[in-house]
Amino acid sequence: MPRLTVLGSLNMDISVAVPRLPAPGETVLGSGAVIAPGGKGANQAVAAARLGGAVRMIGCTGDDEFGRAVRSALEAEGVDVAGVRAVRDSATGLALITVDAVGENVITVAPGANGRVGDTEVAAALSGGPDMLLLSAEIPAGVLAAVLAGARAVGVACLLNLAPAPPGAAGLLAGPGEAGWLVVNESEAAAVLGHPVAGLAEAGAAARELHDAGARHAVVTAGSDGAALAGPSGDEMIPGLVVDSVDSVGAGDGFVAALAVALAAGMPDGDAVRAACAAGATATTRRGTQDALPRPPDILAATGVTWPIDSR
């Protein structure tokens, strides 16, 4: 069973389904609200556990009811939450999510206790000798830099998901803390590189730029079009899979977690990205965030792809 440590955000999500996304200043009536655990880090921990990983979660919540609910949801999936710290004077992070009729979404995040992640979490993330350390960017960028540098010093493999891409994100790709694996979507790649990225062809060019900037392996996802990989052995375009998509929230987290599990299990680079595409596509076939994150039978049913790692 691949061993993963996830360092990232823990939030409570409030999601509303609407017929279309509102324009600035416009009010659109939704069909109801769903309140459920989320946060990129917690989502990735849940997805990795469902896909066969032995997972530790590191991060911060508030010492409040939302924080206890987020922690409980992780424990229910078998995730080790000993490294999740409850901060007394800060609220648990909150995400406001609007999803339209074709599954597109707009997300606003109040980081709350995620902004308190610091030295305690850096030390916890670097302990335990995982097969893969998975980092996402809803926590302070300085923490990411410290963990990347520490992981490289002790030889721990890292996958960095710059979602969202923080200011100065390009500085995380080079130097003593360079990322072994970097995963971004088109808008995040554009934020790092300073120019638009749209479609699979441009994602491929962006992946090569990110590799040249310091990421040993760079993956740029392009939604339903697929994903592009650039690394020491060359470049590869992986087409997307056709599924009945209803909600894209959490699809990126499913992709990232699946890639981390597959790589930690020793799967070749291109095959790991293909498997991750199948997991991400499957996550769009159900509404919700953590509820929609797939298990191996879900991936097979939605895409015809057999998930290559045995699940517990």
N, C-alpha and C positions, 0 to 999 in steps of 0.2 A: 504494500500500500504506500504510494508516494506521500512523503511528509511535507506539508506546506505550512508556512507561517504567513499570515496576512496582516499587514499593518495598514490601517486606513480608517475611514469614517464609519460611524454608526449613527443612523438617523431614524426618526419616525417620519414616514411618508403620508401625506394627505393628497389623494389622487381624485380628480374629477374628470369624468368623460363628457365631452362636448361634441356637438355636431361638426364644429370647425373651430380652429384656434382664433381667438379674438385679435382684432387689429388694435394698435395702441389707442387707449382711451375708450375702447368698446367693451361692453358687458355682453357675454354670451351665457345663456342658461345651460347648466349641465344636468345630467341625469342622476346625480347622487355622488356622495363622497365616500371613499374608502380610506380608512386609517390603518396602516400596517407598517411593520418594521422595514427599514431600508438602510440606505447609505452604501456608497460604492464598496467600501471595505467589507461590511457585513454581507452584502449581496454576493460578493466574490467568495467569501468564506462559505456561505451556504451552497453556492453552486459547486465549489470544489469538493465539498463533503458529499454532495449528492452524486458526483461523478467518480467517486472512489478514493478521494484524498483523505489522509489523516490531517486535520486542520487545527491550527491554533490561531485565535484572533487576538490582535493587539490593538488597543485604542482607548478612547475615552467617551463616556456618557455623562449626563448629569445624574445627580443622586435624586432621581424623580421617577414617576410612574412610567414615563416613556422609556427611560433608560432600563428599568427592570424588565419591561416588555421586550425590548430589543435583545437583551441578554438571554431572556428565557427562550426566545425564538431560535437563537443560535444553539443553545444547549439542546433543544429538541431535535436539532439536526446532527447532534454528536460533535459539535465544535467545542474545543477547549477554550473556555472564556476566562481562565485564571489571569490572563494578561489584560483584561478589560477593566479599566479604572473608573470608578464613579467619582466625579468631581463635585464637591458640595456646593460651590458657589457659581455654578454654571448650568444652564439648561441643556438637555439632550438636543443634538442637532435636529433640524426640522426641514423637510423638503416639501414644497408645494408643486404638484405635478398636474398639468392639464394635458389630456390626450384626446385627439380628434377621431373622427369616424374611420379614418384609414390608418390609424396607429401612430401618426406623428405626434410629437410631444414638445412641450415647453416646461422647463424645470427651473425653479428658483430655490436656492438653498440658504438657510440660516445656519452657519456652522456650529454655533454654540460650543459645547464641550470639545468638539473636534479641534478647535483652535488651541486647546490646552495640552495637546499631545506634545511631549517633550523628552527630556533625558531619560525618564523612567521607561518610556516606551521604546526609545532607541536601544537601551540595554536589553530589554525583554525581547525585542525583535532579533537581536544578534545572538541570543542564547539558544541552546537546544539543537543546533546543527541540522536545520531542515534541508531537504533536497532542493527546495525552491522557496525564495522569499518574494512575496508578491506585495507590491506597494502601489497605492493609488493616491491621487493628489487633492483630496478634500481635507488634507491636514497641512500644517506649515511646511513650506518648501525647504526650510533649513533642516527639518527633521529628515526629509527625504535625502538630502545631500549627506547628512551624517550617517544614515543607515547604508546608503550606497557605498560610501567610503569604507565603513567598517566591514561590510560584507565582502568587499573586494580584498581587504587586508587578510581576512580569514578564509577566503576561497569559497564563499557561499554564493550560489547562482541567484541572480535577481531578475525579476520581471517588473518593469516600471510602467504603470498605466497613467499617463499624464492627462487625467480627466478629472476636472478641467485643467487646461494648461496654465500654470501660474506665471506671473511676470518673471522674466529671466529664465524661463524653462530651458532654453538652449544651453545654459550653463550646467545643467544636470547631465548632459550627454557626453561631456568630455572631462578629462582630468582624472584625478585619482579615484573618483567615485563613479566612473562611467557605468551606464546601464548595460548589462549583458543582453537583455531584451527590452525593447521599447514598443509599446502598443499605443497608438492614437487613432482617432477617427479623422475624417477630412477636415473638420473645423479646428480640431486640436492641432493637426499637422500645420494648417495655415497659420495658427497663432504662433507656433514655434518658429516656422520658416519665414513668416512675414509676407506671404503671397497666397492667393486663393488656391485651393485644392478641391477639385470636383470630379467625380467619376473614377473608374478603376485605373484608367491609363495615367491620369495625373497622380493618383494614389501611388502607383508604381514609381513614378519619378520622385515623388516626395519621400518614399521609403528609402530610395537610394541616397537622396540628400541627407536624410537623418542618419543613415549609416555613415556617410562620409563625415558628418558632424561629430561622430563619436559613439553612436549606439552600435554595438557589435552586430546585433540583429535588430532590424526595424520592421515593424508591421504597421501598415496603415489600412484601416477598415473603411469600406465604401458602402455601407448599408447593404441593401439587397444585391448590389453589384458584386460583392465579394470582398477580398482582401489582397493586399500586395505585400510581399516579403522581400527584403534585401538583407544580405548577409555575406559572410566571407566566401561562401560557395556560390554566390551569384544571386540573381533576382528571379522571382516567380510570381505569377498572377494566379490567384485561386478564385474561380468564378463563384458567385453566390448560388444558393439553392432556392428553388421555387417552393414557397410554402404559403398557406393561407394566413397572412399576417393580420393581426387585429390590434396589437399594442407593442410598440418598440421599446418601451421603458424596461430597462434591465437587460436588454439583448447584448449590449456591450459588456456588461459585467459577466454574463454567461459566457461570452466569447473569451474574455480575458482569463476567467477561471479555468475553462476547459483547456486553453492553451497551456496554462501553468501546470495543470495536472498531467497533460500529455507529455510535455517536455520533461517534467520531473520523473515520469515513468520511463524515459529513454526513447521516446518516439522520434523518428527523424523530423527535421524542421518543417519541411513542406507538408508532410502527413499530419503533423501536429496542428498546423494552421488550417488544413482541411477539416479536421475533426472539430476545431474551434468554430469554424464557419457553420457546421451542422448544429452545434450546441446553441450558438447565437441565433440562428434562424428559428430553431425550435422554440426559443424563449419568446418569440414574437407571436406565436400561435395561440397564446392564452393571455388574458388580461391580468394585470397586477405586476408586481415586481418580484419579490421572493416567491410568491405563489407560482409564478410562471417559470421559474428556473428549472431546467429539465433534469430528469434522471435518464439513464441509458435507454429504457424502453420508450420514453417519450421521443428521444432523438430518432430511434428506429422508426417509430410510427409516423413521425412528421416528415422525415427526409429520406428514409430508406438506408441511412448510414448506421452501421453497427458501431456503437461506442466501444473503443478498444480497451478500456480499463474496467475491470470488474468493480461493481459498486457493492457496498456493504449491504 
